[in-house]
Amino acid sequence: MESGEFRGGFQLGFVALDFHRREVTMPSAKEQITKILQDQPDDSSYDEILRELAFARMVEKGLVDSDAGRTISHEETGRRIKTWRN
């Protein structure tokens, strides 16, 4: 979904910011899934759709973790990746 005006606020992806009521409205899971499905090409395979749904969920979970301060530094990420190579 492209950014644009949204009932006295702004729509950014799935999140609606209402400036008049000073609140952020998250659509339901069903609304989010419906939007993802509608955005897929008609010839999308089952696996492609599942990948898109999984990606959207991972991003959502990552943003929740980030908001809660559950992050690691770039340096720590680099150290962890180096351990994978051993």
Residue pairs with C-beta under 8 A, 6 or more apart in sequence:
1 11
1 13
1 14
1 35
1 39
3 10
3 11
3 12
3 13
4 10
4 11
5 11
6 16
6 17
6 18
7 16
7 18
8 18
8 19
8 20
9 16
9 17
9 18
9 19
9 20
10 16
10 17
10 19
11 17
14 26
14 27
14 31
14 32
14 35
15 24
15 25
15 26
16 24
16 25
16 26
16 27
17 24
17 25
18 24
18 25
27 35
32 56
33 53
36 49
36 52
36 53
36 56
37 49
40 48
40 49
40 52
65 71
72 80
